[in-house]
């Protein structure tokens, strides 16, 4: 089977499987979905929300706390598909995700030269987090697909040595802007892509020395133009309708995660805060649900301190900075605890992805409950559950090995490459440079998110590169061993 046929066969298999689950489970809605739907309905209803917004009118003003991109897309599909808009949007998300899979395929082939690496990587992506998120009315799927597309395109171009053009940099920057409009964290997370773009522009630029560095910096600047312009435009829009310059007020909930974490660990963060010291909820055990605590904070600051949504958000930002200065060791410990070792299970999850989608859709799991495997086997002959657990265990083991190989192996490969190039980074191969830049991208993404809060679904844009990078290293080791045996025989 040639490479193109293998790609089309793999994508067709994923499309059929996704379609089957969509037909069975339908579009999946989660708690956050309702916010986006309400925002979309506000867009369709018209009115003054886009021109005038009172930040004090609501505890958490919907059109200020959520970015406008996904609700606007929902509104578009409502206009185009009527009552079937959810199905149309999910099919669109699945199509974009398959497009991202195709980009990953091209990168995998370029990095490894092996079709089996591409097949395995694309199946791992398609059956993993993407399988879950593609069918959900959330921003995660489209956001991840856009970032994956940008990183995979840049990585492949760096490997094959194709120069970055100004037009291409601007177009990729447009994709970054779309990702920001879906998720406001893009105003920060784009930093993780800088090493990849800089490496691509620098390695493929003509000339030497200062000229190459200048060319790389120019390309990075062009790449960032759409995003930076979009951020300023978004702030200007909010200033026009509220009188305040900001992107969103999401910090009025998200940025209180670190505050609540410290409080649960026994630190007197509320007692030290003159605005919250007298709040009744701080004098008893905090509610186990962080969302309830965030609502209590917002309610108290609004009703007692007279603060609007943006003021509450800015207060959270202020506390975030102060607590890092006051409790650096405690904050550092909480930060490290966010980097859950179980994230190493994400690269390959052929059963866990479909299982989670079923659970999120309100279904059940085929796996046995805790402590039930033996009883189910003996009393009910559930050999299938034993097989499922075996496959899941092997997938987790493989994922952990790939993660460890990628995280530990890539720096070794890059350092060996630099040494072989006589200590001259400009002589490093495009393949090794791409691996190093993708490693930095993968490392920076969770490192930035964990400063505030991290869930495994936030890692959807970077997990596929762990899979590809790990498998590419395996393919390289196999190739080197075969070459050594060939020389020995010869």
SEKE-813103 format. One record per residue (C-alpha): y, x, z. Coordinates in pm, whole numbers, plus 50000, padded with zeros to 5 digits. Each point is the difference from the previous one (the first is absolute). Layout:
// residues N
[site [Y; X; Z]]
...
END
This chain:
// residues 490
[site [50000; 50000; 50000]]
[site [50337; 50148; 49902]]
[site [50294; 50020; 50237]]
[site [50190; 49704; 49856]]
[site [49697; 49773; 50005]]
[site [49923; 50103; 50357]]
[site [50356; 49914; 50101]]
[site [49993; 49658; 49835]]
[site [49657; 49923; 50147]]
[site [50114; 50093; 50349]]
[site [50321; 49796; 49975]]
[site [49808; 49704; 49858]]
[site [49757; 50010; 50291]]
[site [50286; 50003; 50251]]
[site [50180; 49719; 49817]]
[site [49687; 49783; 50003]]
[site [49936; 50064; 50368]]
[site [50360; 49931; 50096]]
[site [49995; 49682; 49791]]
[site [49682; 49882; 50173]]
[site [50152; 50046; 50344]]
[site [50322; 49834; 49889]]
[site [49807; 49700; 49866]]
[site [49805; 49979; 50325]]
[site [50267; 50069; 50262]]
[site [50324; 49922; 49817]]
[site [50334; 50168; 50078]]
[site [50005; 50126; 50358]]
[site [50298; 49920; 50220]]
[site [50076; 50187; 50322]]
[site [50274; 49960; 50267]]
[site [50253; 50208; 49806]]
[site [49934; 49799; 49683]]
[site [50193; 49699; 50128]]
[site [50321; 50203; 50030]]
[site [49984; 50100; 49636]]
[site [49923; 49644; 49891]]
[site [50294; 49860; 50199]]
[site [50228; 50266; 49853]]
[site [49878; 49911; 49650]]
[site [50071; 49633; 50066]]
[site [50351; 50090; 50116]]
[site [50054; 50187; 49673]]
[site [49891; 49699; 49796]]
[site [50206; 49761; 50211]]
[site [50318; 50191; 49923]]
[site [50278; 49956; 50254]]
[site [50220; 50257; 50163]]
[site [49738; 50233; 50151]]
[site [50058; 50265; 49731]]
[site [50379; 49995; 50052]]
[site [50043; 49917; 50366]]
[site [49772; 50074; 50296]]
[site [50081; 49965; 50370]]
[site [49798; 50264; 50182]]
[site [50047; 49810; 50326]]
[site [49874; 49665; 49875]]
[site [49629; 50083; 50028]]
[site [49806; 50219; 50239]]
[site [49831; 50177; 49708]]
[site [50181; 49903; 49678]]
[site [49736; 49980; 49729]]
[site [50209; 50118; 49706]]
[site [50123; 50299; 50200]]
[site [49675; 50118; 50157]]
[site [49793; 49987; 49680]]
[site [50072; 50190; 49678]]
[site [50078; 49773; 49707]]
[site [49754; 50140; 49744]]
[site [49675; 49823; 50086]]
[site [50161; 49662; 50073]]
[site [50184; 50023; 49667]]
[site [49670; 50068; 49824]]
[site [49846; 49703; 50180]]
[site [50288; 49782; 49886]]
[site [49944; 50115; 49641]]
[site [49632; 49906; 50015]]
[site [50086; 49665; 50159]]
[site [50222; 49928; 49702]]
[site [49741; 50117; 49748]]
[site [49676; 49867; 50150]]
[site [50102; 49705; 50215]]
[site [49737; 49910; 50260]]
[site [49774; 50279; 49872]]
[site [50258; 50267; 50072]]
[site [49790; 50167; 50272]]
[site [49711; 50048; 49758]]
[site [50231; 50137; 49732]]
[site [50155; 50248; 50243]]
[site [49663; 50122; 50126]]
[site [49871; 50047; 49644]]
[site [50316; 50198; 49926]]
[site [49945; 50217; 50308]]
[site [49642; 50063; 49899]]
[site [50109; 50096; 49649]]
[site [50258; 50249; 50128]]
[site [49741; 50140; 50241]]
[site [49755; 50055; 49714]]
[site [50280; 50178; 49816]]
[site [50039; 50229; 50302]]
[site [49622; 50056; 49991]]
[site [50031; 50113; 49637]]
[site [50271; 50248; 50102]]
[site [49771; 50132; 50275]]
[site [49723; 50041; 49742]]
[site [50222; 50217; 49780]]
[site [50098; 50213; 50300]]
[site [49638; 50037; 50114]]
[site [49886; 50118; 49657]]
[site [50290; 50245; 49976]]
[site [49935; 50145; 50348]]
[site [49622; 50022; 49980]]
[site [49899; 49979; 49635]]
[site [49715; 49776; 50116]]
[site [49950; 49636; 49905]]
[site [49791; 49936; 50312]]
[site [50297; 50096; 50217]]
[site [50216; 49749; 49814]]
[site [49741; 49722; 50023]]
[site [49942; 50054; 50370]]
[site [50372; 50028; 50078]]
[site [50096; 49684; 49812]]
[site [49715; 49800; 50152]]
[site [50097; 50124; 50345]]
[site [50359; 49894; 49942]]
[site [49912; 49666; 49845]]
[site [49751; 49903; 50271]]
[site [50200; 50133; 50293]]
[site [50340; 49905; 50134]]
[site [50109; 49891; 49653]]
[site [49716; 49746; 49988]]
[site [50136; 49841; 50317]]
[site [50372; 50020; 49933]]
[site [49994; 49896; 49634]]
[site [49892; 49650; 50101]]
[site [50255; 49959; 50281]]
[site [50349; 49853; 49981]]
[site [50154; 50317; 50139]]
[site [50214; 50281; 49862]]
[site [49729; 50262; 50060]]
[site [49810; 49973; 49670]]
[site [50289; 50029; 49758]]
[site [50177; 50258; 50214]]
[site [49689; 50219; 50018]]
[site [49930; 49963; 49627]]
[site [50351; 50114; 49909]]
[site [49988; 50306; 50226]]
[site [49648; 50087; 49883]]
[site [50110; 49971; 49638]]
[site [50295; 50235; 50054]]
[site [49800; 50260; 50193]]
[site [49698; 49990; 49767]]
[site [50219; 50030; 49690]]
[site [50191; 50294; 50144]]
[site [49684; 50172; 50126]]
[site [49823; 49975; 49665]]
[site [50303; 50125; 49807]]
[site [50023; 50299; 50232]]
[site [49631; 50082; 49951]]
[site [50015; 49987; 49620]]
[site [50335; 50180; 49989]]
[site [50205; 49729; 49828]]
[site [50371; 50043; 50070]]
[site [50199; 49733; 50183]]
[site [50282; 49852; 49791]]
[site [50321; 49842; 50122]]
[site [49902; 49661; 49857]]
[site [49660; 50019; 50168]]
[site [50153; 50096; 50334]]
[site [50238; 49705; 49976]]
[site [49718; 49759; 49912]]
[site [49786; 50116; 50291]]
[site [50305; 49963; 50222]]
[site [50023; 49641; 49881]]
[site [49647; 49946; 50130]]
[site [50106; 50148; 50332]]
[site [50290; 49753; 50012]]
[site [49761; 49710; 49944]]
[site [49783; 50127; 50286]]
[site [50308; 50011; 50225]]
[site [50095; 49644; 49910]]
[site [49652; 49895; 50110]]
[site [50006; 50200; 50323]]
[site [50318; 50137; 50154]]
[site [49812; 50297; 50148]]
[site [50032; 50149; 49652]]
[site [50348; 50110; 50105]]
[site [49821; 50268; 50205]]
[site [49648; 50031; 49861]]
[site [50116; 50135; 49663]]
[site [50035; 50336; 50175]]
[site [49621; 50032; 49990]]
[site [50014; 50012; 49619]]
[site [50262; 50275; 49979]]
[site [49756; 50296; 50009]]
[site [49797; 49851; 49714]]
[site [50301; 49933; 49778]]
[site [50154; 50338; 50077]]
[site [49673; 50183; 49932]]
[site [49953; 49818; 49670]]
[site [50356; 50065; 49884]]
[site [49999; 50363; 50115]]
[site [49657; 50097; 49867]]
[site [50056; 49851; 49654]]
[site [50361; 50111; 49956]]
[site [50090; 50271; 49752]]
[site [50182; 50311; 50106]]
[site [49967; 50176; 50332]]
[site [50160; 50053; 50340]]
[site [50314; 49802; 50073]]
[site [49981; 49807; 49674]]
[site [49657; 49857; 50086]]
[site [50108; 49907; 50351]]
[site [50315; 49837; 49865]]
[site [49797; 49804; 49745]]
[site [49764; 49878; 50273]]
[site [50287; 49889; 50222]]
[site [50165; 49822; 49707]]
[site [49679; 49808; 49926]]
[site [49963; 49903; 50365]]
[site [50358; 49874; 50002]]
[site [49941; 49793; 49685]]
[site [49676; 49866; 50150]]
[site [50194; 49884; 50307]]
[site [50297; 49847; 49815]]
[site [49852; 49648; 49964]]
[site [49885; 49986; 50362]]
[site [50320; 50138; 50153]]
[site [50211; 49775; 49781]]
[site [49783; 49703; 50095]]
[site [50030; 50078; 50372]]
[site [50377; 50012; 49981]]
[site [50008; 49681; 49793]]
[site [49780; 49825; 50256]]
[site [50228; 50113; 50283]]
[site [50305; 49884; 49803]]
[site [49838; 49659; 49945]]
[site [49937; 49961; 50372]]
[site [50354; 50112; 50076]]
[site [50134; 49736; 49763]]
[site [49806; 49720; 50166]]
[site [50008; 50113; 50366]]
[site [50286; 50244; 50036]]
[site [49752; 50269; 50108]]
[site [49848; 50278; 49792]]
[site [49621; 50025; 50043]]
[site [49670; 49962; 49812]]
[site [49799; 49768; 50225]]
[site [49986; 49916; 50370]]
[site [49626; 50068; 50022]]
[site [50073; 50251; 50277]]
[site [50068; 49705; 50234]]
[site [49621; 49970; 50022]]
[site [49835; 50311; 49854]]
[site [50210; 50260; 50181]]
[site [49924; 49847; 50340]]
[site [49636; 50106; 49960]]
[site [50073; 50348; 50148]]
[site [50201; 49841; 50285]]
[site [49717; 49766; 50094]]
[site [49748; 50284; 49971]]
[site [50192; 50205; 50257]]
[site [50039; 49700; 50230]]
[site [49626; 49931; 49992]]
[site [49940; 50364; 50095]]
[site [50210; 49960; 50313]]
[site [50332; 50146; 49889]]
[site [50312; 49816; 50128]]
[site [50156; 49953; 49657]]
[site [50118; 49646; 50071]]
[site [50139; 50081; 50344]]
[site [50198; 50289; 49847]]
[site [50147; 49778; 49729]]
[site [50317; 49826; 50125]]
[site [49954; 49724; 49743]]
[site [49641; 49915; 50097]]
[site [49977; 50108; 50365]]
[site [50047; 49645; 50132]]
[site [49775; 49827; 49748]]
[site [49741; 49790; 50191]]
[site [49710; 50091; 49770]]
[site [50042; 50372; 50084]]
[site [49923; 49938; 50367]]
[site [49646; 49877; 49940]]
[site [49708; 50125; 49796]]
[site [50093; 49993; 49633]]
[site [49821; 49756; 49775]]
[site [49700; 50154; 49824]]
[site [50135; 49883; 49664]]
[site [50278; 50238; 49884]]
[site [50150; 49723; 49785]]
[site [50061; 49788; 50310]]
[site [50178; 50289; 50172]]
[site [50217; 50061; 49693]]
[site [50101; 49633; 50002]]
[site [50086; 50022; 50371]]
[site [50215; 50308; 49939]]
[site [50181; 49835; 49711]]
[site [50049; 49675; 50190]]
[site [50145; 50173; 50306]]
[site [50233; 50228; 49806]]
[site [50124; 49704; 49795]]
[site [50048; 49741; 50273]]
[site [50102; 50221; 50294]]
[site [50163; 50301; 49832]]
[site [50143; 49808; 49704]]
[site [49854; 50235; 49741]]
[site [49920; 49898; 49644]]
[site [49690; 50104; 49805]]
[site [50151; 50319; 49861]]
[site [50132; 50108; 50341]]
[site [49652; 49951; 50146]]
[site [49855; 50210; 49717]]
[site [50253; 50278; 50052]]
[site [49932; 49999; 50372]]
[site [49632; 50063; 49924]]
[site [50097; 50295; 49779]]
[site [50213; 50137; 50285]]
[site [49717; 49969; 50252]]
[site [49760; 50168; 49757]]
[site [50218; 50313; 49985]]
[site [50073; 50000; 50373]]
[site [49636; 49969; 50102]]
[site [49895; 50295; 49785]]
[site [50261; 50206; 50186]]
[site [49914; 49863; 50344]]
[site [49620; 49979; 49976]]
[site [49895; 50241; 49724]]
[site [49650; 50061; 50136]]
[site [49927; 49632; 50052]]
[site [50137; 49906; 49660]]
[site [49803; 50285; 49845]]
[site [49681; 49874; 50162]]
[site [50059; 49646; 49876]]
[site [50080; 50137; 49656]]
[site [49672; 50190; 49981]]
[site [49808; 49697; 50122]]
[site [50128; 49810; 49697]]
[site [49807; 50239; 49775]]
[site [49670; 49829; 50068]]
[site [49696; 50214; 49904]]
[site [49840; 49684; 49861]]
[site [50240; 50020; 49707]]
[site [49759; 50264; 49872]]
[site [49766; 49710; 49913]]
[site [50239; 49858; 49739]]
[site [49924; 50203; 49684]]
[site [49662; 49837; 49928]]
[site [49939; 49649; 50136]]
[site [49794; 49801; 49745]]
[site [49885; 49749; 50263]]
[site [50285; 50013; 50249]]
[site [50258; 49900; 49737]]
[site [49827; 49677; 49891]]
[site [49907; 49928; 50363]]
[site [50362; 50025; 50117]]
[site [50120; 49781; 49715]]
[site [49748; 49736; 50102]]
[site [50113; 50018; 50362]]
[site [50369; 49982; 49907]]
[site [49922; 49693; 49790]]
[site [49848; 49831; 50305]]
[site [49639; 50074; 49910]]
[site [49727; 50184; 50186]]
[site [49848; 50346; 49992]]
[site [49646; 50077; 49883]]
[site [49977; 50274; 50261]]
[site [49842; 49934; 50341]]
[site [50213; 49960; 50308]]
[site [50009; 50276; 50263]]
[site [49658; 50044; 50157]]
[site [49836; 49741; 49772]]
[site [49838; 50219; 49738]]
[site [49668; 50046; 50185]]
[site [49966; 49633; 50100]]
[site [50084; 49885; 49649]]
[site [49743; 50238; 49853]]
[site [49718; 49913; 50238]]
[site [50064; 49628; 50043]]
[site [50131; 49909; 49658]]
[site [49876; 50278; 49772]]
[site [50354; 50093; 49889]]
[site [49906; 50314; 49808]]
[site [50308; 49938; 49783]]
[site [50226; 50072; 50296]]
[site [49827; 50331; 50060]]
[site [50054; 50092; 49635]]
[site [50366; 49898; 50016]]
[site [50058; 50207; 50312]]
[site [49829; 50297; 49837]]
[site [50220; 49978; 49690]]
[site [50315; 49960; 50210]]
[site [49902; 50295; 50218]]
[site [49939; 50219; 49694]]
[site [50334; 49890; 49851]]
[site [50180; 50089; 50322]]
[site [49827; 50336; 50016]]
[site [50088; 50072; 49638]]
[site [50360; 49893; 50059]]
[site [50035; 50221; 50305]]
[site [49857; 50298; 49813]]
[site [50234; 49941; 49704]]
[site [50299; 49969; 50233]]
[site [49910; 50319; 50185]]
[site [49936; 50185; 49676]]
[site [50330; 49887; 49851]]
[site [50212; 50074; 50308]]
[site [49842; 50336; 50075]]
[site [49889; 50107; 49654]]
[site [50315; 49952; 49793]]
[site [50214; 50246; 50202]]
[site [49721; 50257; 49970]]
[site [49978; 49951; 49624]]
[site [50377; 50028; 49959]]
[site [50022; 50315; 50212]]
[site [49712; 50157; 49807]]
[site [50176; 49909; 49678]]
[site [50323; 50163; 50114]]
[site [49809; 50310; 50105]]
[site [49825; 50015; 49663]]
[site [50340; 49968; 49832]]
[site [50121; 50310; 50181]]
[site [50209; 49806; 50247]]
[site [50207; 49840; 49726]]
[site [50012; 49619; 50038]]
[site [50129; 49966; 49643]]
[site [49665; 50137; 49879]]
[site [49804; 49737; 50193]]
[site [49807; 49769; 49769]]
[site [50130; 49650; 49941]]
[site [49675; 49862; 50145]]
[site [50039; 50185; 50332]]
[site [50370; 49921; 50016]]
[site [49928; 49631; 49944]]
[site [49736; 50001; 50272]]
[site [50245; 50158; 50241]]
[site [50280; 49755; 49917]]
[site [49765; 49701; 50031]]
[site [49881; 50138; 50335]]
[site [50360; 50004; 50123]]
[site [50048; 49645; 49872]]
[site [49689; 49880; 50183]]
[site [50100; 50180; 50321]]
[site [50363; 49889; 50000]]
[site [49935; 49628; 49951]]
[site [49816; 49925; 50326]]
[site [50204; 50263; 50181]]
[site [50318; 49805; 49924]]
[site [49857; 49654; 50070]]
[site [49843; 50109; 50330]]
[site [50344; 50079; 50140]]
[site [50043; 49624; 50038]]
[site [49678; 49812; 49932]]
[site [49696; 50051; 49779]]
[site [49723; 49775; 49871]]
[site [49728; 50101; 49759]]
[site [50135; 49768; 49729]]
[site [50319; 50207; 49994]]
[site [49788; 50290; 49875]]
[site [49892; 49820; 49682]]
[site [50236; 50215; 49783]]
[site [49844; 50330; 50111]]
[site [49630; 49937; 50073]]
[site [49892; 50026; 49631]]
[site [50134; 50354; 49982]]
[site [49784; 50103; 50294]]
[site [49698; 49870; 49808]]
[site [50098; 50169; 49673]]
[site [50099; 50326; 50167]]
[site [49684; 50017; 50209]]
[site [49772; 49924; 49706]]
[site [50189; 50246; 49779]]
[site [49930; 50271; 50257]]
[site [49631; 49901; 50003]]
[site [49994; 50022; 49620]]
[site [50165; 50342; 50017]]
[site [49745; 50129; 50251]]
[site [49715; 49871; 49783]]
[site [50152; 50165; 49694]]
[site [50046; 50332; 50179]]
[site [49641; 49993; 50125]]
[site [49867; 49923; 49654]]
[site [50208; 50281; 49855]]
[site [49867; 50241; 50261]]
[site [49642; 49900; 49925]]
[site [50068; 50039; 49629]]
[site [50127; 50354; 50050]]
[site [49700; 50082; 50218]]
[site [49760; 49876; 49736]]
[site [50190; 50184; 49731]]
END
